């Protein structure tokens, strides 16, 4: 019989009390996001920001030369990457590289869950990006990738809070994957929204984090629809922690609103299965 507060209660109490350590948004990624949000972003400034970090530069070049971007010629400098891919795509690569580093833990149980969460986050980013292009929503391609990458950031936040909780008494039941997943499922949307506000990211992204599990409604923004559908496709493909959805992604209100066919979604699943970016990295 469970006694005392539940794990969900303990996590919520720690967050409300202000004791929880909030994950830090990477400083360089934040500056790049600020730059590309301008009406006329300066590619030279983005090149300078990326180039100031050798490890980040190496990862940006690795992603730029991946099959996801399907370039014919190898990119050898950050400037080449910006010229070939554009500032928005380079910003997405920077966000991908810097965000992945937070999905690691010294606790084997937590680390295993974090790596699954990372594959889901990256899969959702790739899927939302693909859907935006396929649906002709070219103005949302960058935003779709970014929103897909961050939509479950609340789960990462919840896991970091759990790691900080005082060790339970010896007679207490040990933490299990089921308990951790319950806490993430119940808290991640609200706490992810709180984290997005702390990071001072635009409301368009924070709203996706808060609302991606809410029932579809008339007037839902296209960005939210893209991420919801991407999330379902990833779950169907086995990317992440959630079981496959009972409703086929093609039958969802989001698929109908975006006019995405079952054939389109089958193609997307193949894209995810073949993506070298989703290869396992410990």
C-alpha positions as CSV (number, residue, x, y, z in Angstrom):
1,X,0.0,0.0,0.0
2,X,1.4,3.4,-0.9
3,X,1.8,5.8,2.0
4,X,2.7,9.5,2.0
5,X,2.7,11.8,-1.1
6,X,3.0,10.2,-4.5
7,X,6.0,10.9,-6.8
8,X,3.8,13.2,-8.9
9,X,3.0,15.2,-5.7
10,X,6.7,15.3,-4.6
11,X,7.7,16.6,-8.0
12,X,4.9,19.2,-8.2
13,X,5.7,20.4,-4.6
14,X,9.4,20.8,-5.4
15,X,8.6,22.9,-8.5
16,X,6.1,25.1,-6.8
17,X,8.4,25.7,-3.8
18,X,11.1,27.0,-6.2
19,X,13.6,24.4,-5.2
20,X,13.7,22.7,-8.6
21,X,16.7,23.5,-10.8
22,X,15.5,24.7,-14.1
23,X,17.3,23.3,-17.2
24,X,19.4,26.0,-18.8
25,X,18.8,27.1,-22.4
26,X,22.2,27.0,-24.2
27,X,23.5,30.5,-24.4
28,X,24.7,30.3,-28.0
29,X,21.5,28.7,-29.2
30,X,19.5,31.5,-27.4
31,X,21.5,34.2,-29.1
32,X,21.0,32.6,-32.5
33,X,17.3,32.3,-31.9
34,X,17.2,36.0,-31.0
35,X,19.0,36.8,-34.2
36,X,16.8,34.8,-36.6
37,X,13.7,36.2,-34.9
38,X,14.7,39.6,-36.3
39,X,13.1,40.8,-39.5
40,X,16.4,40.8,-41.3
41,X,18.8,38.4,-39.5
42,X,22.5,38.8,-40.1
43,X,24.1,35.6,-41.4
44,X,27.6,36.9,-40.4
45,X,26.4,37.2,-36.8
46,X,25.2,33.6,-36.8
47,X,28.4,32.4,-38.4
48,X,30.4,34.2,-35.7
49,X,28.3,32.7,-32.9
50,X,28.6,29.1,-34.2
51,X,32.3,29.6,-35.0
52,X,33.1,30.7,-31.4
53,X,32.5,27.1,-30.2
54,X,34.7,24.5,-31.9
55,X,32.7,21.5,-30.6
56,X,29.5,23.2,-31.8
57,X,31.0,24.0,-35.2
58,X,32.0,20.3,-35.7
59,X,28.5,19.1,-34.9
60,X,26.9,21.7,-37.2
61,X,29.1,20.5,-40.1
62,X,28.3,16.9,-39.3
63,X,24.5,17.5,-39.4
64,X,24.8,19.7,-42.5
65,X,26.5,16.9,-44.3
66,X,23.9,14.3,-43.2
67,X,21.5,12.6,-45.6
68,X,18.7,14.6,-44.0
69,X,19.8,17.6,-45.9
70,X,20.7,15.7,-49.1
71,X,23.5,18.0,-50.2
72,X,25.5,17.1,-53.3
73,X,28.7,18.8,-52.1
74,X,30.3,18.5,-48.7
75,X,30.0,21.5,-46.4
76,X,33.3,22.4,-44.9
77,X,32.7,25.7,-43.1
78,X,29.8,27.3,-41.2
79,X,29.6,29.9,-43.9
80,X,29.1,27.2,-46.5
81,X,26.3,25.6,-44.3
82,X,24.5,29.0,-44.0
83,X,24.8,29.6,-47.8
84,X,23.5,26.1,-48.7
85,X,20.9,25.6,-46.0
86,X,20.0,29.1,-44.9
87,X,20.0,30.7,-41.4
88,X,16.9,29.0,-40.2
89,X,18.1,25.5,-40.9
90,X,21.5,26.2,-39.3
91,X,19.6,27.5,-36.3
92,X,17.7,24.3,-36.1
93,X,20.9,22.3,-36.3
94,X,22.4,24.3,-33.4
95,X,19.2,23.8,-31.3
96,X,19.4,20.0,-32.0
97,X,23.0,19.7,-31.0
98,X,22.8,21.8,-27.9
99,X,19.4,20.3,-26.7
100,X,20.6,16.7,-27.0
101,X,23.3,17.3,-24.4
102,X,20.6,17.7,-21.8
103,X,19.2,14.2,-22.3
104,X,21.9,12.4,-20.3
105,X,22.0,11.2,-16.7
106,X,24.4,9.2,-14.4
107,X,21.4,7.2,-13.2
108,X,21.0,4.2,-15.7
109,X,17.2,4.1,-15.4
110,X,16.8,7.8,-16.0
111,X,19.4,7.9,-18.7
112,X,17.6,5.1,-20.6
113,X,14.4,7.1,-20.5
114,X,16.1,10.3,-21.5
115,X,17.6,8.7,-24.6
116,X,14.2,7.4,-25.6
117,X,12.8,10.9,-25.1
118,X,15.6,12.3,-27.2
119,X,14.8,10.0,-30.1
120,X,11.1,11.0,-29.9
121,X,12.0,14.7,-29.7
122,X,14.2,14.5,-32.8
123,X,11.8,12.3,-34.6
124,X,9.0,14.7,-34.0
125,X,11.1,17.6,-35.2
126,X,12.0,15.7,-38.4
127,X,8.4,14.6,-38.9
128,X,6.9,18.1,-38.3
129,X,9.5,19.6,-40.7
130,X,8.6,17.0,-43.3
131,X,4.9,17.6,-42.9
132,X,5.2,21.4,-43.2
133,X,7.1,21.0,-46.5
134,X,4.7,18.3,-47.8
135,X,1.6,20.4,-46.9
136,X,3.1,23.5,-48.6
137,X,3.4,25.4,-45.3
138,X,6.9,26.6,-46.2
139,X,6.7,29.6,-43.9
140,X,6.3,27.2,-41.0
141,X,9.1,24.7,-41.9
142,X,11.6,26.2,-39.4
143,X,9.0,26.7,-36.7
144,X,7.8,23.1,-37.2
145,X,11.2,21.6,-36.6
146,X,11.8,23.8,-33.5
147,X,8.4,23.1,-32.0
148,X,8.6,19.4,-32.7
149,X,12.0,19.3,-31.0
150,X,10.7,21.0,-27.8
151,X,7.1,19.8,-27.6
152,X,7.9,17.3,-24.8
153,X,10.6,19.3,-23.0
154,X,8.4,19.1,-19.9
155,X,9.3,15.4,-19.6
156,X,13.0,16.3,-19.5
157,X,12.2,18.9,-16.8
158,X,10.3,16.4,-14.7
159,X,13.1,13.8,-14.9
160,X,15.7,16.4,-13.8
161,X,13.5,17.3,-10.8
162,X,13.1,13.6,-9.9
163,X,16.9,13.2,-9.9
164,X,17.2,16.0,-7.4
165,X,14.6,14.6,-4.9
166,X,16.0,13.5,-1.5
167,X,16.8,9.8,-1.5
168,X,13.8,7.8,-0.2
169,X,14.0,5.8,3.0
170,X,15.5,2.3,2.7
171,X,12.1,0.6,3.1
172,X,10.5,2.7,0.4
173,X,9.7,1.1,-3.0
174,X,12.4,1.8,-5.5
175,X,11.8,4.1,-8.5
176,X,10.6,2.3,-11.6
177,X,10.2,3.2,-15.2
178,X,6.4,3.0,-14.7
179,X,6.5,5.6,-11.8
180,X,8.7,7.9,-13.8
181,X,6.5,7.7,-16.9
182,X,3.4,8.4,-14.8
183,X,5.0,11.6,-13.4
184,X,6.1,12.7,-16.8
185,X,2.7,12.0,-18.4
186,X,0.8,13.9,-15.8
187,X,3.0,16.9,-15.4
188,X,4.9,17.5,-18.6
189,X,2.5,19.8,-20.5
190,X,2.0,22.3,-17.7
191,X,5.6,22.2,-16.4
192,X,7.0,22.3,-20.0
193,X,5.0,25.5,-20.6
194,X,6.4,26.9,-17.3
195,X,9.9,26.1,-18.6
196,X,9.3,27.7,-22.0
197,X,8.2,30.9,-20.2
198,X,11.3,30.8,-18.0
199,X,13.4,30.5,-21.2
200,X,11.5,33.5,-22.6
201,X,10.7,31.7,-25.8
202,X,7.9,32.9,-28.1
203,X,4.4,32.0,-27.1
204,X,3.8,30.2,-30.4
205,X,6.2,27.5,-29.2
206,X,5.1,27.6,-25.6
207,X,1.5,27.1,-26.7
208,X,2.5,23.9,-28.6
209,X,4.2,22.5,-25.5
210,X,1.1,23.2,-23.3
211,X,-1.6,22.2,-25.8
212,X,-0.2,19.2,-27.8
213,X,-2.3,16.7,-25.9
214,X,-5.5,18.7,-25.8
215,X,-8.3,17.6,-28.0
216,X,-8.3,19.1,-31.4
217,X,-10.6,22.1,-31.9
218,X,-11.6,24.5,-34.6
219,X,-9.1,27.3,-35.0
220,X,-6.1,25.3,-33.8
221,X,-2.9,26.9,-35.2
222,X,-1.3,25.0,-38.1
223,X,1.9,24.7,-36.1
224,X,0.1,22.9,-33.3
225,X,-1.6,20.5,-35.8
226,X,1.8,19.7,-37.4
227,X,3.3,18.8,-34.1
228,X,0.3,16.8,-32.9
229,X,0.4,14.7,-36.1
230,X,4.2,14.3,-36.0
231,X,3.9,13.2,-32.4
232,X,1.4,10.5,-33.3
233,X,3.4,9.3,-36.3
234,X,6.5,8.9,-34.1
235,X,4.5,6.9,-31.5
236,X,3.2,4.7,-34.2
237,X,6.8,4.2,-35.5
238,X,7.9,3.2,-32.0
239,X,10.0,6.3,-31.4
240,X,9.7,7.3,-27.8
241,X,7.9,6.0,-24.6
242,X,4.3,6.1,-25.6
243,X,2.5,3.1,-27.0
244,X,1.2,3.2,-30.6
245,X,-2.0,5.3,-30.8
246,X,-5.3,3.4,-31.1
247,X,-6.4,5.8,-33.8
248,X,-4.5,5.8,-37.0
249,X,-2.7,9.1,-37.6
250,X,-4.4,9.4,-41.0
251,X,-7.9,9.4,-39.3
252,X,-7.1,12.3,-36.9
253,X,-8.6,15.8,-37.2
254,X,-5.1,17.1,-37.7
255,X,-4.5,14.9,-40.8
256,X,-7.8,16.0,-42.2
257,X,-7.2,19.7,-41.5
258,X,-3.7,19.5,-43.1
259,X,-5.0,17.3,-46.0
260,X,-2.4,14.6,-45.4
261,X,-3.2,11.2,-46.8
262,X,-2.5,7.8,-45.5
263,X,0.1,7.4,-48.3
264,X,1.8,10.6,-47.2
265,X,2.1,9.3,-43.7
266,X,3.4,5.9,-44.8
267,X,6.1,7.8,-46.7
268,X,6.9,9.8,-43.6
269,X,7.3,6.6,-41.5
270,X,9.8,5.4,-44.1
271,X,11.6,8.7,-43.8
272,X,11.8,8.2,-40.0
273,X,13.0,4.6,-40.3
274,X,15.7,5.5,-42.8
275,X,16.9,8.7,-41.0
276,X,20.5,8.5,-40.0
277,X,19.9,11.3,-37.5
278,X,17.8,8.8,-35.5
279,X,20.5,6.2,-35.2
280,X,21.2,5.2,-31.6
281,X,23.8,7.4,-29.8
282,X,24.4,6.7,-26.1
